[in-house]
């Protein structure tokens, strides 16, 4: 089942993120619960999940960003796309991405962007399979030092 995440999905989403980003600092439980509540209650930030046999198997996050450009239409940014190792090769990343794109188009987004690690060619193929194109724009990233 593909759906939007709910408050009770925190542990499952954190487990997926741990697979994606194993070196991230582990959040204190109450802090994580509070931040998750803020995220889930924010209509401009949507987390899509794939649930298989009662377990969260895949996820992606869609940020809806307001804009005065493109006829004042919003734009979307997808991040944190991950499918658990035990559920890979079942098309779940494609399904959560397709669901996120449906939501973006329902919100009249002018475009949706996704960032991916430069060398993650298998992920790039997944993004291309749902319609993303490389070479249209060039992404740049800066992180705090």
C-alpha positions in Angstrom: 0.0 0.0 0.0 1.3 3.4 -1.0 0.1 6.3 1.3 1.1 9.4 3.1 3.0 8.8 6.4 1.2 9.2 9.7 2.4 10.0 13.2 2.6 6.3 14.1 5.1 5.8 11.2 8.0 7.5 12.9 9.9 4.3 13.9 9.5 2.8 10.4 10.7 6.0 8.7 13.6 6.3 11.0 14.6 2.7 10.3 14.6 3.4 6.6 16.6 6.6 7.0 19.1 4.6 9.0 19.7 2.4 6.0 20.0 5.5 3.8 22.2 7.5 6.1 23.8 5.1 8.6 26.2 7.7 10.0 23.6 10.2 10.9 23.3 11.1 14.6 20.6 9.1 16.3 17.9 11.4 17.6 16.7 11.4 21.2 13.2 9.8 21.2 11.2 12.8 22.5 13.0 15.2 20.2 12.4 12.9 17.2 8.7 12.5 18.1 8.3 16.3 18.4 10.1 17.0 15.1 8.1 14.2 13.3 4.9 15.7 14.6 5.8 19.1 13.2 6.7 17.6 9.8 3.5 15.5 9.6 1.4 18.5 10.5 3.0 20.7 7.8 0.9 20.7 4.7 3.9 21.7 2.6 6.0 18.7 3.6 4.7 15.3 2.7 6.3 11.9 3.4 5.2 9.1 1.2 5.6 5.5 2.4 5.1 2.0 0.9 3.8 -0.5 3.5 4.3 -4.2 2.9 3.0 -6.8 5.3 2.7 -4.2 8.1 6.2 -2.9 7.6 7.4 0.3 6.1 9.4 -0.8 3.1 10.1 2.4 1.1 9.7 6.2 1.5 10.4 9.6 -0.1 9.8 13.1 1.1 8.1 15.8 -1.1 8.5 19.5 -0.2 6.0 21.9 -1.8 7.6 25.3 -2.2 5.6 28.4 -2.9 6.8 30.7 -5.7 5.9 33.9 -7.5 7.7 32.5 -10.7 6.0 30.2 -13.2 2.6 32.0 -12.9 2.9 31.8 -9.0 2.9 28.0 -9.2 4.7 26.0 -6.5 7.6 23.7 -7.2 8.4 20.4 -5.6 11.6 18.9 -4.2 11.9 15.2 -3.6 14.5 14.0 -1.1 15.3 10.9 1.0 14.3 8.2 -1.4 15.0 4.9 0.2 13.8 1.3 0.0 14.8 -1.2 2.7 17.4 -3.7 1.5 14.9 -6.6 2.2 12.3 -5.0 -0.1 14.4 -3.9 -3.1 13.8 -5.0 -6.7 10.0 -4.8 -6.3 9.5 -1.4 -7.8 8.7 0.3 -4.5 10.9 3.3 -5.1 9.1 3.9 -8.4 5.8 3.6 -6.7 6.5 6.1 -3.9 8.0 8.5 -6.4 5.0 8.2 -8.7 2.7 8.8 -5.8 4.7 11.9 -4.8 4.6 13.2 -8.3 0.8 12.7 -8.4 0.5 14.9 -5.3 2.8 17.5 -6.8 0.7 17.7 -10.0 -2.5 17.9 -7.9 -0.9 21.0 -6.2 -0.2 22.5 -9.6 3.6 22.3 -9.3 5.4 23.8 -12.2 8.2 21.3 -11.8 9.6 18.7 -9.4 13.3 18.3 -8.7 15.2 15.4 -7.1 18.8 15.4 -5.9 20.8 12.3 -6.0 24.4 11.3 -5.2 26.5 11.9 -8.2 27.7 8.2 -8.4 24.3 6.5 -7.6 23.6 5.4 -11.1 21.1 2.8 -10.1 19.1 5.5 -8.3 19.4 7.7 -11.4 17.8 4.9 -13.5 14.9 4.8 -11.1 14.3 8.5 -11.3 14.5 8.4 -15.1 12.0 5.5 -15.1 9.3 7.8 -13.6 10.0 10.7 -15.9 12.9 12.7 -14.4 15.4 14.0 -16.9 19.0 14.8 -16.3 20.7 17.7 -18.1 17.7 20.0 -17.9 19.1 22.0 -15.0 22.2 21.6 -12.9 22.0 21.2 -9.2 24.5 22.6 -6.7 24.7 21.8 -3.0 26.3 23.7 -0.1 26.5 22.3 3.4 27.6 24.1 6.6 31.2 23.7 7.4 
